[in-house]
Amino acid sequence: MMQYTIVIPAHNESLNVEKHVTGFIENLPREVAEVLKEIIIIENGSTDGTFDVCRRLECRFPNLVRVGAIPRGSYGEAIKLGMLQSTGTHLSILECDLLDSAFVMKSIGLFRANKAELIVGSKRHPQSIDRRPFKRRALTALYNFIVLRLFIGYPGTDTHGLKSIESNWAKKLCETVVTTDEVLQTELVLLAWRLGAKIEEIPVEIDEVRSAPVSVLRRVPKVMNTVQELRRSLKRFPNHNRERGTISWEESKPHQSE
């Protein structure tokens, strides 16, 4: 029997998290509501009262919402803790301002059809609609082509953003990763590929509703520093293992999101 977990990292989201999570819960499609066991919100290093707002959500939805916290702002460590604390059979990692129930519903269908063990909402999928500013879109394209394809050899199109994963795989990967912070989400996907997971990419529709917390110029040197970290991680496993992994595109209409 499928039981589903939603993991949401929250950093300085006091103005958004209550509204978005409440709206998400109150408008869940039947297919998602029937299997949703828990929503785990991991507050990480906020300085604006986000934790207190999350606790209000926990009190409002005591049988559904659970709140955890880590002392510093780290997207990677937040999603890692959420995955480790999950008790469902499958889970999705969403964003506070991108609680896409359509992505979750599509993931549930793919899991039930045994078509995937890890699902990536790819901004570079040919059917995706990406309305972010040009600089953000260009950085995504360059990162995926230069870092992932040329330096790593990863055949997929994206590793950032929304993801769904079988919980057994999630916990296995959490025990295997060596990176932290934002690069951890890329390492999760690359390790799953190298270890032979069945990976499916599905389209997403993205509108940037607020400015990115880190500018494009500040991201570039950080991005290049991740290459060696990722290579060191993948070197622990024989190259031939990655041949067992499969990556395919799910042909469908893009999912609506904020």
VOBA-1610 file (N, C-alpha, C; in pm, whole numbers, padded with zeros to 5 digits, always signed):
BEGIN
Met+00084-00121+00000Met+00000+00000+00000Met+00088+00125+00000Met+00060+00215-00094Met+00139+00336-00103Met+00101+00435+00007Gln+00203+00489+00074Gln+00187+00599+00170Gln+00288+00706+00133Tyr+00238+00829+00119Tyr+00320+00933+00057Tyr+00364+01039+00157Thr+00489+01085+00139Thr+00546+01193+00219Thr+00581+01310+00129Ile+00551+01430+00174Ile+00596+01553+00108Ile+00702+01616+00197Val+00819+01647+00142Val+00926+01715+00215Val+00940+01856+00162Ile+00937+01955+00253Ile+00946+02096+00213Ile+01054+02165+00296Pro+01165+02206+00235Pro+01263+02288+00308Pro+01210+02430+00320Ala+01236+02495+00434Ala+01185+02631+00455Ala+01294+02717+00518His+01338+02818+00446His+01439+02912+00496His+01389+03054+00475Asn+01369+03128+00585Asn+01317+03265+00579Asn+01190+03274+00495Glu+01095+03190+00529Glu+00968+03181+00455Glu+00849+03220+00541Ser+00869+03305+00642Ser+00761+03338+00734Ser+00642+03404+00665Leu+00665+03473+00555Leu+00558+03543+00485Leu+00484+03453+00387Asn+00540+03336+00357Asn+00485+03254+00250Asn+00439+03115+00292Val+00510+03055+00387Val+00492+02912+00409Val+00351+02876+00456Glu+00292+02956+00545Glu+00159+02922+00596Glu+00054+02929+00487Lys+00059+03035+00409Lys-00039+03052+00301Lys-00025+02941+00197His+00097+02913+00155His+00117+02816+00048His+00086+02674+00093Val+00132+02636+00212Val+00108+02500+00259Val-00041+02478+00285Thr-00107+02577+00344Thr-00251+02566+00369Thr-00327+02550+00238Gly-00295+02632+00139Gly-00360+02622+00009Gly-00335+02488-00057Phe-00213+02437-00043Phe-00178+02308-00099Phe-00264+02197-00039Ile-00274+02198+00093Ile-00351+02094+00163Ile-00499+02103+00128Glu-00552+02224+00126Glu-00696+02240+00105Glu-00740+02213-00039Asn-00644+02208-00131Asn-00679+02188-00272Asn-00615+02063-00331Leu-00585+01966-00247Leu-00522+01844-00296Leu-00615+01765-00387Pro-00565+01718-00500Pro-00644+01626-00582Pro-00672+01498-00504Arg-00782+01434-00535Arg-00821+01313-00462Arg-00711+01207-00468Glu-00646+01192-00584Glu-00543+01090-00600Glu-00426+01110-00503Val-00398+01236-00470Val-00290+01265-00376Val-00339+01253-00232Ala-00456+01310-00203Ala-00509+01310-00066Ala-00527+01169-00013Glu-00562+01075-00100Glu-00588+00937-00057Glu-00463+00867-00005Val-00346+00907-00053Val-00224+00837-00013Val-00130+00922+00071Leu-00162+01051+00087Leu-00071+01140+00160Leu-00073+01109+00310Lys+00042+01072+00361Lys+00055+01035+00502Lys+00107+01151+00586Glu+00199+01231+00530Glu+00263+01335+00610Glu+00326+01441+00522Ile+00331+01561+00575Ile+00407+01671+00516Ile+00512+01710+00618Ile+00637+01696+00580Ile+00748+01727+00670Ile+00812+01858+00625Ile+00804+01960+00710Ile+00866+02089+00681Ile+00994+02100+00763Ile+01106+02124+00696Ile+01233+02137+00766Ile+01279+02282+00760Glu+01263+02352+00871Glu+01313+02490+00882Glu+01464+02485+00898Asn+01534+02569+00821Asn+01680+02565+00828Asn+01740+02705+00834Gly+01788+02740+00952Gly+01865+02862+00972Gly+01791+02991+00948Ser+01661+02994+00963Ser+01585+03117+00937Ser+01607+03221+01046Thr+01593+03347+01008Thr+01610+03457+01103Thr+01484+03544+01110Asp+01374+03494+01055Asp+01253+03578+01044Asp+01130+03517+01108Gly+01147+03419+01194Gly+01032+03359+01258Gly+00965+03247+01181Thr+01033+03195+01080Thr+00976+03086+01000Thr+00938+02965+01086Phe+01023+02931+01182Phe+00996+02814+01264Phe+00864+02826+01339Asp+00836+02943+01395Asp+00711+02964+01468Asp+00590+02951+01377Val+00603+03001+01254Val+00493+02989+01158Val+00471+02841+01123Cys+00580+02768+01105Cys+00568+02624+01075Cys+00501+02549+01189Arg+00532+02589+01312Arg+00469+02523+01427Arg+00319+02550+01430Arg+00278+02670+01384Arg+00134+02698+01375Arg+00067+02602+01276Leu+00136+02575+01167Leu+00084+02480+01069Leu+00073+02341+01130Glu+00171+02303+01210Glu+00170+02174+01276Glu+00051+02162+01371Cys+00020+02271+01441Cys-00095+02271+01532Cys-00227+02270+01455Arg-00229+02335+01341Arg-00352+02342+01261Arg-00382+02208+01194Phe-00276+02136+01151Phe-00292+02007+01084Phe-00212+01901+01159Pro-00252+01869+01281Pro-00170+01784+01368Pro-00152+01641+01318Asn-00242+01594+01238Asn-00232+01457+01189Asn-00161+01448+01054Leu-00114+01562+01006Leu-00054+01564+00872Leu+00082+01632+00868Val+00094+01748+00933Val+00217+01827+00924Val+00311+01798+01041Arg+00437+01775+01009Arg+00543+01762+01110Arg+00653+01862+01077Val+00712+01920+01181Val+00814+02023+01162Val+00945+01977+01225Gly+01053+01992+01149Gly+01187+01969+01200Gly+01270+02092+01177Ala+01389+02096+01233Ala+01473+02216+01220Ala+01620+02179+01229Ile+01701+02254+01155Ile+01847+02248+01167Ile+01896+02391+01188Pro+02011+02410+01254Pro+02050+02544+01296Pro+02101+02635+01185Arg+02144+02581+01072Arg+02199+02670+00969Arg+02121+02655+00839Gly+02129+02758+00757Gly+02060+02756+00630Gly+02128+02664+00531Ser+02070+02550+00504Ser+02128+02453+00411Ser+02016+02376+00343Tyr+01994+02404+00217Tyr+01890+02334+00142Tyr+01916+02184+00142Gly+02042+02147+00114Gly+02076+02005+00107Gly+02053+01932+00237Glu+02099+01989+00347Glu+02081+01923+00476Glu+01934+01919+00518Ala+01858+02019+00475Ala+01715+02021+00507Ala+01642+01907+00436Ile+01665+01890+00307Ile+01594+01784+00237Ile+01646+01647+00281Lys+01773+01640+00317Lys+01828+01513+00367Lys+01759+01473+00497Leu+01745+01566+00590Leu+01677+01535+00716Leu+01533+01495+00691Gly+01466+01567+00601Gly+01327+01533+00570Gly+01314+01393+00514Met+01404+01354+00425Met+01400+01220+00368Met+01426+01114+00474Leu+01521+01140+00562Leu+01553+01043+00666Leu+01439+01028+00766Gln+01365+01135+00790Gln+01254+01130+00885Gln+01125+01077+00823Ser+01120+01065+00693Ser+00997+01024+00626Ser+00960+00880+00663Thr+00831+00855+00671Thr+00782+00721+00704Thr+00694+00664+00594Gly+00680+00736+00484Gly+00602+00687+00372Gly+00681+00591+00285Thr+00615+00530+00188Thr+00681+00441+00094Thr+00745+00519-00021His+00692+00638-00047His+00742+00725-00153His+00737+00868-00103Leu+00814+00956-00167Leu+00813+01095-00123Leu+00841+01188-00239Ser+00799+01313-00223Ser+00832+01420-00316Ser+00898+01534-00240Ile+00999+01594-00301Ile+01064+01713-00247Ile+01011+01833-00324Leu+00940+01920-00255Leu+00881+02038-00317Leu+00945+02164-00260Glu+00904+02279-00313Glu+00954+02409-00265Glu+00838+02487-00205Cys+00869+02575-00110Cys+00764+02653-00044Cys+00678+02730-00144Asp+00740+02784-00247Asp+00665+02862-00345Asp+00638+02782-00472Leu+00657+02650-00466Leu+00631+02565-00581Leu+00575+02431-00530Leu+00460+02440-00463Leu+00394+02320-00410Leu+00301+02267-00519Asp+00359+02191-00609Asp+00293+02150-00732Asp+00225+02015-00713Ser+00095+02017-00686Ser+00023+01892-00664Ser+00013+01810-00792Ala+00016+01875-00908Ala+00012+01802-01035Ala+00139+01719-01052Phe+00253+01774-01010Phe+00378+01699-01016Phe+00369+01576-00925Val+00314+01593-00806Val+00300+01480-00713Val+00205+01376-00772Met+00094+01420-00829Met-00004+01326-00886Met+00058+01247-01001Lys+00134+01313-01086Lys+00200+01244-01197Lys+00304+01146-01143Ser+00376+01185-01039Ser+00475+01096-00979Ser+00409+00970-00924Ile+00297+00987-00857Ile+00224+00872-00802Ile+00187+00774-00914Gly+00141+00827-01026Gly+00105+00742-01139Gly+00224+00665-01194Leu+00339+00732-01203Leu+00459+00665-01255Leu+00509+00558-01159Phe+00503+00588-01029Phe+00544+00488-00930Phe+00453+00365-00937Arg+00324+00388-00945Arg+00230+00276-00948Arg+00246+00192-01074Ala+00286+00255-01182Ala+00308+00183-01308Ala+00447+00121-01314Asn+00525+00139-01206Asn+00661+00084-01200Asn+00749+00136-01312Lys+00728+00263-01350Lys+00808+00322-01456Lys+00929+00399-01404Ala+00934+00424-01273Ala+01044+00506-01220Ala+01067+00475-01073Glu+01193+00495-01032Glu+01229+00492-00890Glu+01269+00632-00843Leu+01308+00717-00937Leu+01338+00858-00911Leu+01280+00940-01025Ile+01210+01045-00991Ile+01146+01132-01090Ile+01198+01274-01072Val+01241+01335-01182Val+01294+01471-01179Val+01203+01561-01261Gly+01157+01670-01201Gly+01085+01772-01275Gly+01186+01858-01350Ser+01207+01828-01477Ser+01316+01890-01553Ser+01274+02020-01620Lys+01345+02126-01588Lys+01322+02254-01654Lys+01369+02252-01799Arg+01453+02154-01834Arg+01507+02143-01969Arg+01434+02039-02053His+01330+01981-01999His+01247+01889-02077His+01191+01965-02197Pro+01184+01905-02315Pro+01136+01979-02433Pro+00994+02030-02420Gln+00915+01974-02331Gln+00778+02022-02312Gln+00764+02116-02192Ser+00872+02144-02122Ser+00865+02235-02008Ser+00850+02379-02054Ile+00789+02460-01969Ile+00775+02604-01993Ile+00846+02676-01879Asp+00955+02745-01911Asp+01038+02811-01811Asp+01033+02961-01834Arg+00962+03032-01749Arg+00946+03177-01764Arg+01039+03256-01673Arg+01141+03193-01619Arg+01236+03267-01537Arg+01315+03365-01623Pro+01383+03463-01563Pro+01464+03556-01641Pro+01569+03482-01724Phe+01610+03546-01834Phe+01703+03482-01928Phe+01832+03435-01860Lys+01888+03516-01770Lys+02014+03478-01705Lys+01999+03348-01627Arg+01886+03332-01559Arg+01863+03210-01483Arg+01850+03090-01576Arg+01777+03109-01685Arg+01759+02999-01780Arg+01891+02962-01846Ala+01972+03064-01878Ala+02101+03039-01942Ala+02196+02965-01848Leu+02194+03002-01720Leu+02281+02935-01624Leu+02241+02788-01608Thr+02110+02762-01606Thr+02062+02624-01597Thr+02111+02543-01717Ala+02097+02600-01838Ala+02138+02530-01959Ala+02288+02502-01959Leu+02368+02602-01920Leu+02513+02585-01918Leu+02555+02483-01814Tyr+02494+02490-01697Tyr+02529+02394-01591Tyr+02499+02252-01635Asn+02381+02233-01692Asn+02342+02098-01731Asn+02427+02045-01846Phe+02468+02132-01937Phe+02548+02086-02051Phe+02694+02070-02014Ile+02752+02176-01953Ile+02897+02173-01926Ile+02930+02084-01807Val+02866+02109-01694Val+02901+02035-01572Val+02851+01891-01579Leu+02720+01875-01604Leu+02663+01742-01598Leu+02698+01655-01719Arg+02684+01710-01839Arg+02706+01629-01960Arg+02854+01613-01993Leu+02928+01724-02000Leu+03067+01717-02044Leu+03161+01664-01936Phe+03151+01718-01814Phe+03245+01681-01709Phe+03206+01552-01635Ile+03076+01528-01624Ile+03030+01412-01548Ile+02984+01298-01639Gly+02929+01332-01754Gly+02877+01230-01844Gly+02733+01190-01816Tyr+02663+01270-01737Tyr+02525+01237-01702Tyr+02434+01263-01821Pro+02353+01165-01864Pro+02271+01180-01985Pro+02139+01253-01963Gly+02103+01284-01838Gly+01979+01355-01812Gly+01989+01503-01843Thr+01876+01574-01826Thr+01873+01716-01863Thr+01868+01811-01744Asp+01843+01760-01621Asp+01831+01850-01507Asp+01844+01768-01378Thr+01896+01832-01274Thr+01905+01767-01143Thr+01851+01855-01031His+01823+01982-01060His+01772+02073-00959His+01620+02075-00960Gly+01562+02122-00851Gly+01418+02142-00848Gly+01339+02025-00792Leu+01215+02013-00837Leu+01123+01914-00782Leu+01169+01772-00811Lys+01153+01685-00711Lys+01192+01544-00726Lys+01094+01456-00650Ser+01077+01333-00699Ser+01004+01230-00627Ser+01089+01105-00628Ile+01080+01026-00521Ile+01170+00912-00509Ile+01111+00806-00417Glu+01136+00681-00448Glu+01100+00574-00357Glu+01178+00591-00227Ser+01113+00571-00115Ser+01176+00599+00014Ser+01298+00512+00041Asn+01295+00387-00003Asn+01413+00302+00016Asn+01534+00358-00056Trp+01512+00406-00177Trp+01621+00472-00250Trp+01663+00600-00180Ala+01567+00677-00132Ala+01598+00804-00066Ala+01690+00783+00054Lys+01657+00686+00137Lys+01737+00662+00256Lys+01875+00606+00220Lys+01879+00521+00120Lys+02007+00467+00074Lys+02098+00580+00024Leu+02041+00671-00054Leu+02120+00782-00108Leu+02165+00878+00002Cys+02077+00901+00102Cys+02114+00988+00213Cys+02234+00934+00290Glu+02245+00802+00296Glu+02358+00740+00365Glu+02484+00741+00280Thr+02470+00770+00150Thr+02580+00761+00055Thr+02639+00895+00018Val+02558+01003+00024Val+02606+01135-00021Val+02721+01184+00067Val+02808+01264+00006Val+02920+01323+00079Val+02919+01475+00073Thr+02834+01533-00012Thr+02828+01678-00023Thr+02720+01732+00071Thr+02703+01862+00068Thr+02604+01927+00152Thr+02547+02047+00078Asp+02461+02121+00144Asp+02404+02243+00089Asp+02338+02218-00046Glu+02345+02314-00138Glu+02265+02304-00260Glu+02313+02194-00354Val+02443+02166-00356Val+02495+02066-00449Val+02445+01926-00415Leu+02398+01905-00291Leu+02353+01773-00252Leu+02238+01724-00339Gln+02151+01814-00383Gln+02038+01769-00465Gln+02086+01714-00599Thr+02195+01769-00652Thr+02253+01714-00775Thr+02320+01581-00748Glu+02392+01572-00636Glu+02459+01446-00603Glu+02358+01333-00586Leu+02242+01360-00527Leu+02140+01258-00511Leu+02102+01195-00645Val+02079+01280-00745Val+02038+01231-00876Val+02152+01155-00944Leu+02274+01210-00937Leu+02388+01145-01002Leu+02419+01010-00939Leu+02408+01001-00806Leu+02433+00873-00740Leu+02325+00771-00775Ala+02200+00817-00782Ala+02092+00727-00821Ala+02118+00671-00961Trp+02161+00757-01051Trp+02194+00715-01188Trp+02310+00616-01187Arg+02416+00650-01114Arg+02534+00565-01112Arg+02504+00429-01047Leu+02413+00427-00950Leu+02381+00303-00880Leu+02271+00221-00948Gly+02221+00273-01059Gly+02129+00192-01139Gly+01982+00218-01120Ala+01944+00332-01062Ala+01801+00361-01044Ala+01734+00391-01178Lys+01606+00362-01183Lys+01526+00394-01301Lys+01477+00538-01285Ile+01526+00628-01371Ile+01498+00771-01359Ile+01407+00818-01472Glu+01307+00893-01435Glu+01214+00950-01532Glu+01216+01102-01519Glu+01221+01171-01632Glu+01213+01318-01632Glu+01076+01358-01685Ile+01011+01452-01615Ile+00881+01499-01659Ile+00883+01652-01668Pro+00800+01709-01755Pro+00803+01854-01776Pro+00740+01931-01661Val+00785+02054-01643Val+00728+02144-01543Val+00704+02279-01607Glu+00621+02358-01544Glu+00595+02496-01587Glu+00634+02587-01472Ile+00725+02681-01499Ile+00781+02763-01392Ile+00766+02911-01422Asp+00711+02982-01325Asp+00710+03128-01325Asp+00785+03173-01201Glu+00882+03262-01215Glu+00955+03311-01099Glu+00870+03417-01029Val+00822+03384-00910Val+00735+03477-00839Val+00812+03569-00746Arg+00941+03545-00732Arg+01025+03633-00651Arg+01169+03615-00696Ser+01254+03710-00663Ser+01393+03705-00706Ser+01467+03592-00636Ala+01565+03536-00706Ala+01647+03431-00647Ala+01729+03488-00533Pro+01750+03411-00424Pro+01826+03461-00310Pro+01974+03484-00340Val+02027+03415-00443Val+02167+03431-00481Val+02172+03474-00627Ser+02247+03582-00657Ser+02254+03633-00793Ser+02327+03537-00885Val+02302+03552-01015Val+02367+03466-01114Val+02519+03479-01106Leu+02571+03601-01093Leu+02716+03621-01089Leu+02779+03553-00968Arg+02710+03552-00857Arg+02762+03485-00737Arg+02752+03334-00748Arg+02660+03286-00831Arg+02643+03142-00845Arg+02753+03079-00931Val+02805+03151-01030Val+02898+03092-01126Val+03020+03028-01061Pro+03099+03102-00977Pro+03215+03036-00916Pro+03176+02920-00825Lys+03062+02931-00756Lys+03019+02823-00669Lys+02987+02699-00752Val+02923+02720-00867Val+02888+02608-00954Val+03011+02533-01000Met+03114+02605-01041Met+03235+02539-01091Met+03306+02461-00981Asn+03293+02506-00857Asn+03356+02434-00746Asn+03289+02300-00718Thr+03167+02285-00766Thr+03096+02159-00738Thr+03144+02044-00824Val+03208+02072-00935Val+03248+01965-01027Val+03337+01864-00959Gln+03440+01912-00890Gln+03532+01821-00824Gln+03463+01744-00712Glu+03373+01811-00639Glu+03300+01741-00533Glu+03217+01626-00589Leu+03151+01651-00700Leu+03067+01548-00759Leu+03151+01435-00817Arg+03262+01469-00878Arg+03350+01365-00932Arg+03405+01276-00821Arg+03444+01337-00709Arg+03496+01258-00599Arg+03390+01162-00546Ser+03267+01209-00542Ser+03159+01124-00494Ser+03137+01004-00588Leu+03133+01031-00718Leu+03104+00925-00814Leu+03219+00826-00830Lys+03341+00869-00800Lys+03457+00780-00813Lys+03448+00661-00718Arg+03365+00671-00616Arg+03354+00561-00521Arg+03284+00439-00580Phe+03221+00456-00696Phe+03143+00348-00755Phe+03191+00321-00898Pro+03201+00195-00937Pro+03250+00160-01071Pro+03167+00225-01180Asn+03235+00268-01286Asn+03165+00334-01396Asn+03061+00245-01461His+03085+00113-01466His+02992+00027-01535His+02857+00020-01466Asn+02850+00057-01338Asn+02721+00053-01268Asn+02619+00146-01331Arg+02667+00257-01387Arg+02573+00355-01439Arg+02498+00303-01561Glu+02551+00199-01626Glu+02483+00146-01742Glu+02348+00084-01704Arg+02333+00045-01577Arg+02207-00015-01534Arg+02098+00091-01519Gly+02138+00214-01495Gly+02040+00320-01478Gly+01976+00358-01609Thr+01850+00393-01605Thr+01781+00436-01726Thr+01721+00573-01700Ile+01726+00657-01801Ile+01667+00790-01791Ile+01580+00810-01913Ser+01454+00841-01892Ser+01363+00859-02004Ser+01275+00980-01978Trp+01208+01024-02083Trp+01117+01137-02074Trp+00974+01088-02071Glu+00898+01142-01979Glu+00755+01115-01977Glu+00689+01219-02068Glu+00619+01174-02169Glu+00556+01265-02263Glu+00419+01306-02209Ser+00410+01429-02167Ser+00283+01478-02111Ser+00283+01629-02117Lys+00168+01688-02089Lys+00160+01832-02085Lys+00234+01884-01963Pro+00294+02006-01973Pro+00363+02061-01856Pro+00270+02078-01739His+00325+02064-01618His+00245+02081-01496His+00236+02226-01460Gln+00122+02265-01412Gln+00102+02402-01370Gln+00165+02424-01233Ser+00235+02534-01215Ser+00291+02572-01085Ser+00294+02722-01078Glu+00335+02769-00962Glu+00328+02915-00945Glu+00433+02986-01026
//
